[in-house]
Amino acid sequence: MKFLWLLTFLLALFGAALADSPACPAGFSRQASKCVSKRPVHGECPKGSKYNAGLNLCVHN
């Protein structure tokens, strides 16, 4: 019982860390903490993203 407050605090920190990482929008997948999508051969990146030449992928803003 003495360390119940510590356990509660640690669980709260863990929950806050998970809530801080939002999911990627539809059509994007998470890669190296970025939401990415393959760029169409003929066309532009999906709305709200920009092409990253280093990754050769569209990265969501």
Residue, then its C-alpha position, 0 to 999 in steps of 0.5 A: m500500500k505504501f507504493l500504490w501512489l507510485l504505481t498510479f503515477l507511473l501508470a498515468l505517465f505511461g497513459a499520457a505517453l501513449a495518448d501523445s502519439p496520434a494515429c496516422p490518417a487514412g491512407f498513411s502508415r507509421q514509419a520511423s515516427k512519421c506518417v508516410s504514404k507511397r507517392p503515385v507514379h503520375g500525380e501528387c502526394p495526398k492532401g496534407s502531405k509533402y514529398n520527401a526525396g530522401l525517403n521517396l515517400c509522401v510525409h504527412n505534415 
